Amino acid sequence: MSWTMFNLDGQRKYLTQSETRRFLQEARREDPAVHCFCWVIAVTGCRISEALALTPANIDFEERIIVFECLKKRRRHVYRSIPVPTELLHALRAMVRTDRIQTHERMWPWSRMTGYRRVREVMERANLAGTHASPKGLRHGFGVSAIQSGVPLNMVQRWLGHADMKTTAIYTSAMGPEERDIAARMWGRAFDTNEKGRSGGIHGRSNSVARASGVRQNVDVKQRVTMNLLTSGGPDKSDRFQPISAASG
């Protein structure tokens, strides 16, 4: 595989969901063009070059999707559609009207370096720094968040425009909340040395044995009662429920 979720120093390359939220909150302070640019990259996982190539014609307001063209070498004229939040569509529509952007004009007529710098400036103001604080970190964060939210792997592959699902599968190596919860339960049960922790250890097992013994005793009692009923012909018929007939009373 050509890349992993961590660099050579062991630092992750993706933004967490909380970091992405901080980034978007800071982006709201920018002018509408910068805000929408950051928003599009964060919620679609697109490459920065793909975002810069967008025109109003690529935005389907009715279907609530954005259509991206893959701009990687040897994959031209390959398109993919990604669903986006309604609020983003409203912001993009307002931007088109305010800036009077024509149908086939680029939404952001910037160079790639300018687009990169716009994203980096917002990240710096959001106090995000490190390998993951970049447009590519947003893209990787989108992939990780999608996987951890239960989006099928083949759908994530399509959204990100990966030619090989093996590339998409790398995102599954990021630790999710379920894995952290499992680890927390393990720490509480196996490594907690306080009084409460000990009650979940040896004493906890003793309590479990006692509860299991109680269950077995209840089962034995029920079995004896059942056998008595069978051998005695059942309970007294006078004690049985007698339905009220139309003639009674």
SULTARA-V262804 format. One record per helix or strand of 3 or more residues. SS is the DSSP state (alpha for helix, beta for strand). FROM is the first residue (numbers start at 1). LEN is the number of residues. If there is no record, write none. Layout:
SS/FROM/LEN
SS/FROM/LEN
This chain:
alpha/17/11
alpha/32/13
alpha/48/5
alpha/56/3
beta/65/5
beta/79/5
alpha/86/13
alpha/112/14
alpha/135/14
alpha/153/8
alpha/165/9
alpha/177/15
alpha/195/5
alpha/202/30
alpha/237/3
